[in-house]
Amino acid sequence: MVEARRKTFKKPKADPVRLLVFDVMTEVNRRDGYSNLLLPRALENSAFDQRDRAFATELLYGTLRMQGRHDYILSQVSDRPWSEVDSGIVDVTRLGLQQIFEMRVPMHAAVSETVELARKVLGESKASFVNALLRKVSAAPLESWLEPAYALKDDVARLSIIYSHPEWIVSAYFDLLKDFAEVEQLLEINNLPAKPTFVTWPGRSSIDEFSEIEPTATRYSPYGFTADVTPSSIEAIRHRRAGVQDEGSQLVAMIFARAAEDAASWLDICAGPGGKAALLSSIAREGNHSFIANEISEVRAELVSRVVGGSQVWVGDAREIASKNEMFDAILADVPCTGLGALRRRPEVRWRRTVGDLRSLISLQSEISDAAISVLNVGGVFGYATCSPHMAETTIAVADILKRNPNLEQIDVTALLPENLTGAVRGGAMALWTQRHNTDSMFLALFRKTR
């Protein structure tokens, strides 16, 4: 009898692509990894062809976006509270539902391939539970599972489930847009994959040199373009003469540079990975401005130094910038924020950020802003930028900056914006919206130091 069982047992045959996606997803969901860093690295080290790479990308990013809705459905068929289910089972079944409801994978393949993955990474017992869950879910269409959600009278709760966003984010969007129809448009576009947008750096590259890949110029930024190619295939990017940057971020750099065109010395006080610093340093060089980038992390400061064309890069806490004993005529503070304006490009952020994060971030944003203003020359320009539309990080933050610093006056950005950029000003600041402008929802407020 034992011998017979041994003969019928089959070794798990997990699909290598799905196995890679599960491994990356585990790093993201359980160890706070970043999908935009982990997946490209994993694919680069694989032998997958372009089709498999595209499948892996769609499966990972799509599952991370929609896992809230997947959990809502799975909780309806689980015989135990979903919050108590093993994390491996949760992530594997999420991958299964993504294939069943959101991709072009045949139903039988979506179920069988996910069960084989579960057998490989979880073992036979847990794989049986995964199989039972997926069989129940696949027995009815998506609309049936979402019927209870559509029946909810609470707009925030209903949209949260249907579009797979935490309720506090849906509520934060409504606080600004005041229109649930437009909130729904924003939630929907957040769930659509965003193609990479490329940026040319003045003096180092121009759109004309990319004619062979048939670039389409961005709508608002004179530096950007889109093309149906992977970033690594572009020679100018490999040689750091151009980069990948959302058009909204390009506009932040461009508008700040326009406001600071008469300023001799520029500082990017929170340079991060260097996207805005790369563009600003190039614009500064073209206009004979001096430019310095500051970044708190040595690792990221090294990345910044690779793309700023020889401009000086400091390593230090922005809040202690006065210790450098230098003053500047124009300072941009692209402060750390919740990142709610870039959810289509950073799918895990919606689940990783909480309302509780706001308190510490707002405090940090205030401290950085005040530190920047302390080393700004009289008559100088200060730019406060976030990749978030949240009221606390934008409109309220501007009011607080002015209250704490009576020697500042706000500059209305309207005259500095491209003529075709409409619906992008709130309280005198640039406030982009993904559903209106097809950019990240970037925010930029400008100030001048009067005394």
C-alpha positions as CSV (number, residue, x, y, z in Angstrom):
1,M,0.0,0.0,0.0
2,V,2.8,2.4,0.9
3,E,4.6,1.4,-2.3
4,A,1.5,2.2,-4.3
5,R,1.3,5.7,-2.7
6,R,4.9,6.4,-3.6
7,K,4.2,5.6,-7.2
8,T,1.2,7.9,-7.5
9,F,2.9,10.9,-5.8
10,K,4.1,13.5,-8.3
11,K,6.8,16.0,-7.6
12,P,5.5,19.6,-7.8
13,K,6.0,21.2,-11.2
14,A,5.9,24.9,-10.3
15,D,6.2,27.3,-13.2
16,P,9.5,29.1,-12.8
17,V,8.0,32.5,-13.7
18,R,5.2,32.2,-11.1
19,L,7.8,30.9,-8.6
20,L,10.0,34.0,-9.2
21,V,6.9,36.3,-8.8
22,F,6.0,34.6,-5.5
23,D,9.5,35.0,-4.1
24,V,9.5,38.7,-5.0
25,M,6.0,39.2,-3.6
26,T,7.1,37.6,-0.3
27,E,10.0,40.0,-0.1
28,V,7.7,43.0,-0.8
29,N,4.7,42.0,1.5
30,R,6.6,40.3,4.3
31,R,10.0,42.0,4.4
32,D,9.1,45.5,3.2
33,G,11.0,45.2,-0.1
34,Y,10.4,47.4,-3.0
35,S,8.9,45.8,-6.1
36,N,10.4,48.4,-8.5
37,L,13.9,47.4,-7.3
38,L,13.5,43.7,-6.7
39,L,11.6,42.6,-9.8
40,P,14.0,44.1,-12.4
41,R,16.9,42.6,-10.5
42,A,15.3,39.2,-10.4
43,L,14.4,39.3,-14.1
44,E,17.9,40.4,-15.1
45,N,19.3,37.4,-13.3
46,S,16.8,35.0,-15.0
47,A,16.9,33.3,-18.4
48,F,13.3,34.3,-19.2
49,D,12.4,35.6,-22.6
50,Q,10.5,38.8,-23.2
51,R,7.1,37.2,-23.0
52,D,7.8,35.6,-19.7
53,R,9.2,38.8,-18.3
54,A,6.1,40.7,-19.3
55,F,3.9,38.0,-17.7
56,A,5.9,38.2,-14.5
57,T,5.7,42.0,-14.4
58,E,1.9,42.0,-15.0
59,L,1.3,39.3,-12.4
60,L,3.4,40.9,-9.7
61,Y,2.3,44.5,-10.0
62,G,-1.3,43.6,-10.7
63,T,-1.5,41.4,-7.6
64,L,0.1,44.0,-5.4
65,R,-2.5,46.6,-6.6
66,M,-5.5,44.4,-6.3
67,Q,-4.7,42.2,-3.3
68,G,-7.1,44.2,-1.1
69,R,-10.0,43.2,-3.4
70,H,-8.7,39.6,-3.7
71,D,-8.7,39.4,0.1
72,Y,-12.3,40.6,0.2
73,I,-13.3,37.8,-2.1
74,L,-11.2,35.1,-0.4
75,S,-12.6,36.0,3.0
76,Q,-16.0,34.9,1.6
77,V,-14.9,31.4,0.8
78,S,-12.4,30.7,3.7
79,D,-13.6,28.5,6.5
80,R,-11.4,30.5,8.9
81,P,-10.9,34.3,9.4
82,W,-8.8,35.5,6.6
83,S,-6.6,37.5,8.9
84,E,-5.6,34.3,10.7
85,V,-4.6,32.4,7.5
86,D,-0.9,31.6,6.9
87,S,0.8,34.4,5.0
88,G,2.1,32.0,2.3
89,I,-1.4,30.8,1.6
90,V,-2.6,34.4,1.4
91,D,0.0,35.4,-1.1
92,V,-0.3,32.3,-3.3
93,T,-4.1,32.6,-3.5
94,R,-3.8,36.3,-4.3
95,L,-1.7,35.4,-7.3
96,G,-4.3,32.8,-8.3
97,L,-7.2,35.4,-8.2
98,Q,-5.1,37.9,-10.2
99,Q,-4.9,35.3,-13.0
100,I,-8.5,34.2,-12.7
101,F,-10.1,37.7,-12.7
102,E,-7.6,40.2,-14.1
103,M,-5.5,38.4,-16.7
104,R,-5.9,36.4,-19.9
105,V,-5.0,33.1,-18.3
106,P,-7.5,30.3,-18.9
107,M,-9.4,29.4,-15.8
108,H,-8.1,25.8,-15.5
109,A,-4.5,26.9,-16.0
110,A,-4.8,29.7,-13.4
111,V,-6.0,27.2,-10.8
112,S,-3.7,24.3,-11.6
113,E,-0.6,26.4,-12.0
114,T,-1.3,28.2,-8.7
115,V,-1.9,24.8,-6.9
116,E,1.4,23.5,-8.3
117,L,3.1,26.7,-7.0
118,A,1.5,26.1,-3.6
119,R,2.7,22.5,-3.6
120,K,6.3,23.7,-4.2
121,V,6.5,26.6,-1.7
122,L,3.9,25.6,0.9
123,G,3.7,21.8,0.9
124,E,0.9,19.3,0.1
125,S,-1.4,20.1,3.0
126,K,-1.5,23.9,2.5
127,A,-1.8,23.3,-1.3
128,S,-5.0,21.4,-0.7
129,F,-6.5,24.3,1.1
130,V,-5.3,26.7,-1.7
131,N,-7.0,24.3,-4.2
132,A,-10.2,24.3,-2.3
133,L,-10.3,28.1,-2.1
134,L,-9.6,28.6,-5.8
135,R,-12.2,26.0,-6.9
136,K,-14.8,27.9,-4.9
137,V,-13.8,31.3,-6.2
138,S,-13.6,30.1,-9.8
139,A,-17.2,28.8,-9.6
140,A,-18.7,32.3,-9.9
141,P,-17.8,35.4,-12.0
142,L,-16.1,38.4,-10.4
143,E,-19.4,40.4,-10.4
144,S,-21.0,37.9,-8.1
145,W,-18.3,38.1,-5.5
146,L,-18.5,42.0,-5.6
147,E,-22.3,42.2,-5.3
148,P,-22.2,42.8,-1.5
149,A,-19.6,45.6,-2.0
150,Y,-21.6,47.3,-4.8
151,A,-24.6,47.3,-2.4
152,L,-22.8,49.3,0.2
153,K,-24.3,52.8,0.7
154,D,-21.0,54.2,2.2
155,D,-19.2,55.5,-0.9
156,V,-15.8,55.3,0.8
157,A,-16.2,51.7,1.8
158,R,-17.7,50.7,-1.5
159,L,-14.9,52.3,-3.6
160,S,-12.3,51.0,-1.2
161,I,-13.3,47.3,-1.9
162,I,-14.0,47.6,-5.6
163,Y,-10.8,49.5,-6.5
164,S,-8.6,47.9,-3.9
165,H,-7.5,51.0,-1.9
166,P,-7.5,51.5,1.8
167,E,-10.4,53.5,3.0
168,W,-8.2,56.3,4.4
169,I,-6.7,56.9,1.0
170,V,-10.2,57.1,-0.7
171,S,-11.3,59.5,2.0
172,A,-8.2,61.7,1.6
173,Y,-8.8,61.9,-2.2
174,F,-12.4,63.0,-1.6
175,D,-11.3,65.7,0.9
176,L,-9.6,67.4,-2.0
177,L,-11.7,66.5,-5.1
178,K,-15.1,66.7,-3.4
179,D,-16.6,64.5,-6.1
180,F,-16.9,60.8,-5.8
181,A,-17.1,60.4,-9.6
182,E,-13.7,61.9,-10.0
183,V,-12.3,60.0,-7.0
184,E,-13.5,56.8,-8.8
185,Q,-11.6,57.9,-12.0
186,L,-8.5,58.4,-9.9
187,L,-8.8,55.0,-8.2
188,E,-9.3,53.3,-11.5
189,I,-6.3,54.9,-13.2
190,N,-4.2,54.0,-10.1
191,N,-4.8,50.4,-11.0
192,L,-3.6,50.7,-14.6
193,P,0.0,49.9,-15.4
194,A,2.0,53.0,-16.3
195,K,4.5,52.9,-19.1
196,P,7.8,54.4,-18.4
197,T,8.3,58.1,-19.3
198,F,11.7,59.2,-20.3
199,V,13.5,62.4,-19.7
200,T,16.3,64.1,-21.6
201,W,18.9,66.2,-19.8
202,P,19.7,69.5,-21.5
203,G,23.3,69.6,-22.7
204,R,23.6,65.8,-22.5
205,S,20.7,64.6,-24.7
206,S,17.7,65.8,-26.7
207,I,14.6,64.1,-28.0
208,D,15.8,64.4,-31.6
209,E,18.5,61.7,-31.1
210,F,15.8,59.1,-30.3
211,S,14.0,59.2,-33.6
212,E,14.7,55.6,-34.4
213,I,12.5,54.5,-31.4
214,E,9.7,56.8,-32.5
215,P,9.4,58.9,-29.4
216,T,6.2,60.7,-28.5
217,A,6.8,64.0,-26.8
218,T,5.2,64.5,-23.4
219,R,2.2,66.8,-23.3
220,Y,3.6,69.4,-20.9
221,S,7.3,68.9,-20.3
222,P,9.7,69.9,-23.1
223,Y,12.2,67.4,-21.8
224,G,10.1,64.2,-21.8
225,F,8.9,61.5,-24.2
226,T,7.4,58.1,-24.2
227,A,8.3,55.1,-26.4
228,D,7.5,51.4,-26.6
229,V,10.9,50.3,-25.5
230,T,12.5,49.1,-22.3
231,P,14.7,51.6,-20.5
232,S,17.7,49.3,-20.6
233,S,17.6,49.2,-24.4
234,I,18.3,53.0,-24.7
235,E,22.0,53.8,-25.0
236,A,21.6,57.3,-23.6
237,I,20.1,55.9,-20.4
238,R,22.8,53.3,-20.1
239,H,25.5,56.0,-20.4
240,R,23.6,58.4,-18.0
241,R,22.8,61.1,-20.6
242,A,19.0,60.6,-20.1
243,G,16.8,59.0,-17.5
244,V,13.4,57.6,-16.6
245,Q,11.2,60.1,-14.9
246,D,7.4,60.7,-14.6
247,E,6.3,63.9,-16.4
248,G,5.0,65.3,-13.1
249,S,8.5,65.2,-11.5
250,Q,9.9,66.8,-14.7
251,L,7.4,69.6,-14.2
252,V,8.4,70.2,-10.6
253,A,12.0,70.6,-11.7
254,M,11.0,72.8,-14.7
255,I,8.7,75.1,-12.8
256,F,11.2,75.5,-9.9
257,A,13.9,76.3,-12.5
258,R,11.7,79.0,-14.1
259,A,11.1,80.6,-10.8
260,A,14.8,80.5,-10.0
261,E,16.1,81.7,-13.3
262,D,17.6,84.8,-11.7
263,A,19.1,82.9,-8.8
264,A,22.9,82.3,-9.0
265,S,23.1,79.3,-6.6
266,W,20.6,76.3,-6.4
267,L,20.3,73.6,-3.8
268,D,18.3,70.4,-4.1
269,I,18.2,69.6,-0.4
270,C,16.5,66.2,-0.5
271,A,17.9,64.7,-3.7
272,G,16.8,61.1,-3.1
273,P,17.8,58.8,-6.0
274,G,18.6,61.9,-8.1
275,G,15.8,62.2,-10.7
276,K,15.0,65.8,-10.2
277,A,18.7,66.6,-9.3
278,A,19.8,65.2,-12.7
279,L,17.4,67.5,-14.6
280,L,18.0,70.5,-12.4
281,S,21.8,70.1,-12.6
282,S,21.6,70.1,-16.4
283,I,19.3,73.1,-16.5
284,A,21.5,74.9,-14.0
285,R,24.6,74.2,-16.2
286,E,22.9,75.6,-19.3
287,G,21.9,78.7,-17.4
288,N,25.3,79.2,-15.6
289,H,23.8,78.6,-12.2
290,S,25.8,76.8,-9.5
291,F,24.1,73.6,-8.3
292,I,24.5,71.4,-5.2
293,A,22.5,68.3,-4.3
294,N,22.2,67.0,-0.7
295,E,21.1,63.5,0.3
296,I,21.1,61.9,3.7
297,S,21.9,58.3,2.5
298,E,25.5,57.6,1.4
299,V,24.2,54.9,-1.0
300,R,21.7,57.2,-2.7
301,A,24.1,60.1,-2.7
302,E,26.4,57.9,-4.8
303,L,23.5,57.3,-7.2
304,V,22.9,61.1,-7.3
305,S,26.6,61.7,-8.1
306,R,26.4,59.5,-11.2
307,V,23.7,61.6,-12.8
308,V,24.4,65.2,-11.9
309,G,27.2,65.7,-14.4
310,G,30.0,66.5,-12.0
311,S,28.0,68.8,-9.7
312,Q,28.7,68.7,-6.0
313,V,26.8,66.2,-3.9
314,W,26.7,66.5,-0.1
315,V,25.8,63.7,2.3
316,G,23.9,64.9,5.3
317,D,20.6,65.3,7.1
318,A,18.7,68.1,5.4
319,R,17.6,69.4,8.8
320,E,21.2,70.1,9.6
321,I,22.0,71.9,6.4
322,A,23.0,75.1,8.2
323,S,26.1,73.2,9.4
324,K,27.5,73.5,5.9
325,N,27.8,77.3,6.4
326,E,26.6,78.2,2.9
327,M,23.7,80.3,1.7
328,F,21.7,79.8,-1.5
329,D,19.5,81.8,-3.8
330,A,17.1,79.0,-4.6
331,I,16.3,75.8,-2.7
332,L,14.1,72.9,-3.7
333,A,12.8,70.6,-0.9
334,D,11.2,67.5,-2.4
335,V,10.3,66.2,1.1
336,P,9.7,62.6,2.2
337,C,6.0,62.0,2.0
338,T,3.3,59.3,1.9
339,G,3.7,58.9,-1.9
340,L,-0.1,58.8,-2.4
341,G,0.4,60.6,-5.7
342,A,2.3,57.7,-7.4
343,L,0.3,54.7,-6.5
344,R,0.1,53.5,-10.1
345,R,3.9,53.2,-10.2
346,R,4.4,52.0,-6.7
347,P,1.7,49.4,-6.1
348,E,2.7,48.3,-2.6
349,V,2.7,51.9,-1.1
350,R,-1.1,51.9,-0.7
351,W,-0.8,49.0,1.7
352,R,2.4,50.1,3.4
353,R,1.4,53.6,4.4
354,T,-1.1,54.3,7.2
355,V,-2.7,57.4,8.7
356,G,-0.3,57.0,11.5
357,D,2.6,57.7,9.2
358,L,1.3,61.2,8.5
359,R,2.2,62.6,11.9
360,S,5.9,61.7,11.8
361,L,6.1,62.7,8.1
362,I,4.5,66.1,8.6
363,S,6.9,66.8,11.5
364,L,9.8,65.9,9.2
365,Q,8.5,68.0,6.3
366,S,8.2,71.0,8.6
367,E,11.7,70.6,10.0
368,I,13.3,70.2,6.5
369,S,11.4,73.3,5.2
370,D,12.5,75.5,8.1
371,A,16.1,74.3,7.8
372,A,16.0,75.2,4.0
373,I,14.6,78.6,4.7
374,S,17.3,79.3,7.2
375,V,20.0,79.1,4.6
376,L,18.0,80.9,1.9
377,N,19.2,84.4,0.9
378,V,16.8,87.3,1.1
379,G,15.0,87.5,-2.2
380,G,15.6,83.8,-2.8
381,V,13.1,81.2,-3.9
382,F,12.0,78.2,-1.9
383,G,10.2,75.3,-3.5
384,Y,8.2,72.8,-1.4
385,A,7.3,69.6,-3.3
386,T,5.6,66.3,-2.5
387,C,4.5,63.3,-4.4
388,S,1.2,63.4,-2.5
389,P,-2.1,65.2,-2.9
390,H,-3.0,64.7,0.8
391,M,-4.3,67.9,2.4
392,A,-2.0,67.6,5.3
393,E,1.1,67.4,3.1
394,T,0.0,70.1,0.6
395,T,-2.5,72.9,1.4
396,I,-2.2,72.7,5.2
397,A,1.6,72.4,4.9
398,V,1.8,75.6,2.9
399,A,-0.3,77.5,5.4
400,D,1.9,76.2,8.2
401,I,5.1,77.2,6.4
402,L,3.8,80.7,6.0
403,K,2.7,80.9,9.6
404,R,6.1,79.7,10.9
405,N,8.0,81.9,8.6
406,P,6.5,85.4,8.3
407,N,9.5,86.5,6.2
408,L,8.1,84.4,3.3
409,E,5.5,85.3,0.7
410,Q,3.9,82.7,-1.6
411,I,4.6,82.9,-5.3
412,D,1.6,82.1,-7.5
413,V,2.8,79.4,-9.9
414,T,0.1,80.1,-12.6
415,A,2.3,82.2,-14.8
416,L,5.1,79.7,-14.7
417,L,3.0,76.7,-15.9
418,P,2.9,75.5,-19.5
419,E,-0.1,77.2,-21.3
420,N,-1.8,73.9,-22.0
421,L,-1.6,72.7,-18.4
422,T,-5.1,73.4,-17.0
423,G,-6.8,72.4,-13.8
424,A,-3.4,72.2,-12.0
425,V,-3.5,75.1,-9.6
426,R,-4.7,74.9,-6.0
427,G,-4.2,77.8,-3.6
428,G,-1.5,79.3,-5.9
429,A,0.5,76.0,-6.0
430,M,0.9,73.4,-8.7
431,A,-1.3,70.4,-7.9
432,L,-1.3,67.8,-10.6
433,W,-3.8,64.9,-10.7
434,T,-3.2,61.5,-12.3
435,Q,-6.8,61.3,-13.7
436,R,-6.6,64.8,-15.2
437,H,-3.0,65.1,-16.4
438,N,-1.8,61.5,-16.7
439,T,1.1,62.3,-14.4
440,D,1.9,61.4,-10.8
441,S,-0.1,63.7,-8.5
442,M,2.8,66.0,-7.8
443,F,2.5,69.2,-5.7
444,L,4.8,72.2,-5.8
445,A,4.4,75.5,-3.8
446,L,6.9,78.3,-4.3
447,F,7.9,81.1,-1.8
448,R,10.1,84.1,-1.8
449,K,12.1,85.3,1.2
450,T,11.3,89.0,1.7
451,R,13.6,89.8,4.6
